[in-house]
């Protein structure tokens, strides 16, 4: 599982957050990138040394050029110029910590703090429940019957991400409380506190059951959509076969075997009608399940 984002967060920002889970974990742990803007040009000790050596190099080069070995002066000049160019190139490199992507993720994470959840916000049990919800939601949103508008695709696009966020938010709170509860029990419980612990444990169990019930509603809805999806694809295949029937009828007539084909062709038409009715019933069931999901 990845980052879960409140659907009210702008789409571009949500995409940025989902794509940078490890960096968001670092931000939450207290990491802060350098301030934005052009990197500060600090004069390193080697830069100062180069600057100080320039008069000496120039003087030595002049002496060598005026001597009987002018070639050595040109070699010295070339070497010095090469060293200076390498130093300039290294000064122009932007340090890794100054990458604007990291700064942008940091700023959005601070601005939308509390509007996204990371994998570490969920314990193992919560991850399993959330994964079930995400599978059900994904299967509906990716279905052809939804894309073709046979379902209420507009309401699905709004309602289902909201359901995912609400379920994830509740599971994150439940995970945090369960962790605190386990840590409390690990320290040892006095007999006088045991009577208070039991209703708190029931509250945790009942809360998880309520969230699981919401996920089961999503899964039932996804099941109805899957039925409609199968009927949709089967209907398409039948319609494709029906479109080819005239060619088959022509072949049978020419070959003198048309008397054998009437029943088969009639059955194909009946199958198409059955699948059409099945698709309507499946879509109607999906709509009914969606209404239950809203309640």
N, C-alpha and C positions, 0 to 999 in steps of 0.2 A: 504494500500500500504506500501511497505517497502523501503529499500535503493535501489536506482537505480545506477548502476555502469557502467562506461565506459567499453565497451567490450574489449578495448585494455589492460585493467588491467589483470594480470595473474589470471587464474581461481581460484587457491587456495586463493589468496588474496581477490578476489571478494567474494568468499564464506564466508570468515572471516568477511568482512565488512557487508555483507547482514545479517549475524547472530547477529550483535552487534549494532543495531540501537540506543538503549538507551545510550550505552557507547560512541558512536560517537557523540551523542548530547552533552554529558558531555564534551568530548574533545573540541568540537567546542565552548562550553561556557567557556573554559579556564582551565578545569581540567587537571592536570598533575600528572601521577602516580609517585611513588618513583623510584629512579634510579634502574636499574636492577642490579643483582648480589646478593650474599648472604646477608641476613639481618644483619645489624650491631648489634653486641651484646653490648648493653649498660648495665652497672651495675646499677640496680635499687636501691633505698634506702633500700628495704627489703633485697636485696642480700648483701649489705654492712653490714646491721644489723646482718644477719646470720653469716657472716664471723667474725664479731667482737665478736659475742656471743660464737663462737666455743671454745676458751680456757676456758671460764667460765663454759660451759657445760661439757667439759672434766674433769675439776677440780672437779666440783660438783659430777660427776658420779664416779670419783675415791674415793671421800669421802664416797659416799653411798655404794659402793662396799666393802669398808673396814669397814663399820659400821655393826651394827646388822641387817640392813634392806637392804641386797644386791639386793633384788628384785626390790626395788625402783630405783636402778641404772640402771638395765636392762630396766625398763619401760621408764626411761628418755632417754636412748640410743635409744630405738626403736622409740620413739616419735620424737626425733631430726632427726634421719635418714629419717623417713617418710616425715617430713617437707622439708628436703633438696631435696629429690627425687621429690616431687611435684613442688618445685621451679625450678629444672632443666628441668622438662617436660614443664613447662610454658615458660621457656626461649627458648626452642627449637621450639615452635610453630611459624609458619610464619604468620605475620600479614596479615589481609585481603587485605590491599592495596599493598602487595608485590606479589600478584598472577601474574604469568608470562603471563597469557592470557590477562589481562588488559594492561600490558606493551606492548605486541605484537600488540594489536589492536591500541593502541596509536601511536606506531611507524609507522604502516602501514597507519594510518589516516594522519599523518604528511607527509609521503612520497608521498602519492597519493592525497594530498589535491587538490581539484578542479576536481577530477576524479570520484567523487561520489556525489549523492544528497540525502538529507534526507527528510522525510515527511514534516517537517516544512518549507522546501524550497518552498512549493506550497500552494497557497491559495485554497479555496474551489472549485472555478470554474476550476482551473488548475488540481486539483486532479481528478475531474470527467472526464476531457478530457484524462488525462494520464491513468486512469483506463480503459477507452474504448480502448485505444491503446494496453494496456497490455493484455486485454481479447482477442482481435483479434490476436495478436502475439502468445499468449499461445495456442489458439485453432488450429492454423496452425502447430506449432511445436509439439504438442501432437497428431496430427492426424495420423491415420494408413497409409493414402495415402502418407504422407510425410516420415514416417518411412520405408515404402516399396519402396521408391525411385520413386514413380509415379510423384511426384513433383521434383523440383530441390532441394533436401534436403541440399546439400552442400551450395548452395547459400542462401537458407533460413536461415541456421545456422549462416551465416555471416551477411546477409543483415538485417534481422529482428531485432536482438539485436542492430545493429547500428541505425536503425530507432527508436527504443525505446529510446536510449540514446539521439539522436538528438531532438526528440520531448520533452523529459523530460528537456533537457538543455534549450530549448526555452521557455518552460512553466515556468521554475524556473526564468528566466530573466523577463518574462512577469509578474509573480507574484510579484517580487521585485519592478518593475516599477509601478505596480498598487498600491502597498502599499505606495510607496513614493507619488504617485499622490493623494491618499486619504488623506494622512497626510497633504499635501499641501493645499488641499481644506478645510480641517478641520480648518486650521489656518485663513481661509478667504482670498479671492482673490480680489485684487484691480481692479476697472473697466478697468484700462489700461492693465492689465494682461489677462483679459478674452479672448481677441482676440488671444492670444498666446496659451491659454489652449485648445481651441477647436481643432486645428490641432493635438495637442499632444494626446487628447482623441481619435481622429480618428485613429491615428497611433496605439494606443493600441487595438482598436477594429479590425482594419484591420490585425494586427499581429495575434491576436487570431483566426480570421477567416482563415488565411493561415495555422495555425497549425491544426485547426479542419479539414481543407480540406485534409491535409496529413493523419490524422487519418481516415477520411472517405475512403480514398484509401485503407488503411490497412483493414478496415472493409469490403470493397467490395471484396478484395482478400480473406479474411477469409470466406466470404459468398460463393464464388466459391469453396473453399476447402471443406466447409461443404457439398455442393451439391455432390462433388466427394466422400466425406466420406460416405454419405448415399448410393450412388450408389455402392460403394465398398463393404459395408456390405451386401447390398441386393444381389449383385452378388455372394458373398460368400455363402449366404444362398441358392440361387438357385442352385449353383454348388453342394452344399451338397445334395440337394433334387435329383438332376439329378444322382448323384452317387448311390442313393438308388433305382432308377427306376427299375433296373433288378429284385429286390426282389418283388416290387409291381406287375410287369408284370407277374412274376412267380406265384404269388398268384392269380392274376386275371385269368390267363390261367387255373390254377388248379380248380378254382371255376366256370369256364365257363362264367365269366363276362368280358372277355377281349374285347369283341366287343364294350363295353361301354367306354373303357379306351383310345382308340386311340386319340380322339380329345383332351382330357385333357393332355395327355402326349405331344402331339404336341404343345399345348399352353404353356406348361412349357418350352419347348425348345425355343419357340419364345420369351417368357419372358426373358430368359437368354440372348438371342441375343440383345434384346432391352436394357437391363441393361448394357451390354458390351458397346453398342454404347453410352448410357447415360454417363457411366463412362469416356469414351474417350472424349466426348464433355465437361464434367465438368473439366477434367484435362486440356484440351486445353484452356478453359476459364480461369482457374487459372493461367496457364502460361502467358496468355495475360495480365491478371491483374498484374502479377508480373513484366512484362516488363514495364508496366505503372508506377509501383511503383519505378522502378529504374530511370525513366526519371525525 
